[in-house]
Amino acid sequence: MLGGAATFYDGSVLRNVAEYLGNRIRARGELIPLGYSWTFAVTVDATMAIIVVVATLQRPYADLGMCLLAIAIAVVPDLAFFFSGIRFRPSIMWLTSMAAAAIFLFATSTPIPSDFAPLMLVLMVGAVVALSSPLTGVLATGSAALVLVAAAQLHRLDGVAIYLPVLGMGWLVGFLMQTQRRLMIKQEAAQAALAEHAVSDERRRIAREVHDVIAHSLSVTMLHVTGARRALQQDRDIDDAVDALEDAERLGRQAMADIRRTVGLLDGSPQSPLRTAPEPDVDDIAVLVDDFIRAGLAVRLHVDGSTERVSAAEGLALYRIAQESLANIAKHAPESEPVVTLHITRSTAELGVVNQLPVAASADRTSPGRGLHGMRQRVELLGGAIDVGPSGDTWSVRASIPLHDAGSSWIPWCSA
């Protein structure tokens, strides 16, 4: 006995009860109709409890048995919902509230001045209209009105002219809540669609970054490998071959680092070093050109204007466009002499990449691939325009991007 009391006062029993109730509440919360919460359920139940208690106190002690029966019928939906896990259904509340109100009005000493019992029907109508279809709400309202009119005709209810407008107010409140519920459901669906769209955009962006990195790295690496092979086969120059292979190795390691950084965008940790690695910008175009020159591609670069006006997002787009263009040239026309021009004004940045188009490659260069599609996406996201295609015996890529304040992040997700 003492041990049991000690256990009780020790708090273990109370903790177990609290844990049980908490688990039960969480489980039952999933059964609440979409668009509502425990606040709605508790408010309706508490209001119903106040109504039935006041209606019981208004009646003489001789009617206590019938009042308790009415209360038991009124709480059936709540007990079934909480303890049995039966999903809350407005039709059940409709029937039980009608039965309980009928007992109060027809089986007890009535009429009662300022009777609270009819308010059960008002609350029921509001809840049913809020949770069910419009037809069900109209039927519930009509049946409640019939009960009130019948009670008035049998001289068991005074002031029916007051209760009927209040019943209409209950319907109006339920209708407004039903409208709000539908809007909330539509909003949640729209938010889910936006989230899915954002995920798709992020996947496309990462795929575009990975494609640009791999295409550039493989193109330049293949140029170095080709130079090393020629140095060994034709010139028997081991030193040049070693230099070319070392450059290929360096670019391969750099490509791996770029890929790790790009894949690191998927890391959820904001402190991840992969996420904080710097992205290339407009000033890195010169380094990019030097890489292709060392690989054997005769590239010329002309820069006009200050690169300080170019933001990180705009610089990354210009770099990737130049990277993709030179990679395509290295793949399709490695013997050409491409010219890269970058003209920067106060309002725009214009990038052009022009090279001789070999006749053998002209047929293969007329259909846009993933790289050209990625370039177009980058420019359009920044509000610019791009023109890609043959012009006479040359192939040109010309992109124009409007410049904004370099310190702003007006499209922050484009600079990641």
Stockholm file with secondary structure:
# STOCKHOLM 1.0

chainA/1-416         MLGGAATFYDGSVLRNVAEYLGNRIRARGELIPLGYSWTFAVTVDATMAIIVVVATLQRPYADLGMCLLAIAIAVVPDLAFFFSGIRFRPSIMWLTSMAAAAIFLFATSTPIPSDFAPLMLVLMVGAVVALSSPLTGVLATGSAALVLVAAAQLHRLDGVAIYLPVLGMGWLVGFLMQTQRRLMIKQEAAQAALAEHAVSDERRRIAREVHDVIAHSLSVTMLHVTGARRALQQDRDIDDAVDALEDAERLGRQAMADIRRTVGLLDGSPQSPLRTAPEPDVDDIAVLVDDFIRAGLAVRLHVDGSTERVSAAEGLALYRIAQESLANIAKHAPESEPVVTLHITRSTAELGVVNQLPVAASADRTSPGRGLHGMRQRVELLGGAIDVGPSGDTWSVRASIPLHDAGSSWIPWCSA
#=GR chainA/1-416 SS CHHHHHHHHHTHHHHHHHHHHHHHHHHHHTTSCTTCCHHHHHHHHHHHHHHHHHHHHTSCGGGHHHHHHHHHHHTHHHHHHHHHCCCCCHHHHHHHHHHHHHHHHHSSSCCCTTCSTHHHHHHHHHHHHHHSCHHHHHHHHHHHHHHHHHHHHTTSCSCHHHHHHHHHHHHHHHHHHHHHHHHHHHHHHHHHHHHHHHHHHHHHHHHHHHHHHHHHHHHHHHHHHHHHHHIIIIICCHHHHHHHHHHHHHHHHHHHHHHHHHHGGGCCCTTCHHHHSCCCCGGGHHHHHHHHHHTTCCCEEEEESCGGGSCHHHHHHHHHHHHHHHHHHHHHCTTSCCEEEEEECSSEEEEEEEEECCHHHHTTSSSCCHHHHHHHHHHHHTTCEEEEEEETTEEEEEEEEECCCTTCCSSGGGCC
#=GC SS_cons         CHHHHHHHHHTHHHHHHHHHHHHHHHHHHTTSCTTCCHHHHHHHHHHHHHHHHHHHHTSCGGGHHHHHHHHHHHTHHHHHHHHHCCCCCHHHHHHHHHHHHHHHHHSSSCCCTTCSTHHHHHHHHHHHHHHSCHHHHHHHHHHHHHHHHHHHHTTSCSCHHHHHHHHHHHHHHHHHHHHHHHHHHHHHHHHHHHHHHHHHHHHHHHHHHHHHHHHHHHHHHHHHHHHHHHIIIIICCHHHHHHHHHHHHHHHHHHHHHHHHHHGGGCCCTTCHHHHSCCCCGGGHHHHHHHHHHTTCCCEEEEESCGGGSCHHHHHHHHHHHHHHHHHHHHHCTTSCCEEEEEECSSEEEEEEEEECCHHHHTTSSSCCHHHHHHHHHHHHTTCEEEEEEETTEEEEEEEEECCCTTCCSSGGGCC
//
